[in-house]
């Protein structure tokens, strides 16, 4: 019984995995921000680029 209590206390104080989880969350939010900005700007850039190419070929 004492070993189990010691294990639970030691497990509760262990914070070694918290840093990895925090870095994972940060990477997730950064990737979501990048993907959403690419999605928002991507369609505009493609449309504008297409318009420039069409205008270049039409006299």
C-alpha positions, 0 to 999 in steps of 0.5 A, spaced: 500 500 500 505 504 501 508 503 494 502 505 491 501 511 495 508 513 493 507 512 486 501 516 486 504 522 489 510 521 485 506 521 479 502 527 481 508 531 482 511 529 475 511 535 470 516 532 465 511 531 460 507 538 460 513 541 456 512 537 450 504 538 451 505 545 451 509 545 445 505 541 441 499 546 443 503 551 440 505 548 434 498 546 433 495 553 434 501 556 429 499 551 424 492 553 424 494 560 423 498 559 417 493 554 414 487 559 415 491 565 412 493 561 406 486 559 405 484 566 406 489 570 402 490 564 397 484 565 393 485 572 392 492 571 390 490 566 385 484 570 382 488 576 382 494 572 378 489 569 373 486 576 372 493 579 370 495 573 366 488 574 362 489 581 361 496 580 358 493 576 353 487 580 351 489 586 347 
